[in-house]
Amino acid sequence: MKCHWCGGVFEQALTDFPFKVTETSIVIVKGLPAWQCRNCREYMIEDQVMEKVDRILAKAAHGAELEVVRFAAWIETS
């Protein structure tokens, strides 16, 4: 798969990614599977992975300022 920004090659990677859930709440998803360009480091998240992230974010403690969730651990328990 080619990068839409630089034309480089995407490769599978695990990354830690922050999602802003509310004005004052951030959820960091650790070990998120993504595709990342070897050249410019642009990333893509597949639709089925993003659907799981949406479920993680929906269950996040919205009162918390910062929450850290492991992607693989959440998948195993849901």
ZIDA-V844161 format. One line per field, one symbol per residue. psi: psi as a letter, one per 30 degrees, with the letter a starting at -180 (. if undefined). burial: # if it has 16 or more other ideal C-beta (glycine too) atoms within 10 Angstrom, else .. A space follows every 50 residues. Layout:
# ZIDA-V844161
psi: ???
burial: ???
This chain:
# ZIDA-V844161
psi: kkkfefglkklklklkkkkjeaegkkkkjkhkklkkkfdfgllkkleeee eeeeeeeefljffkekkkkkeeeeeff.
burial: ..#....#.#........#.#...#.#.#..#.####.......#...#. .##..##..#......#.#.#..#....
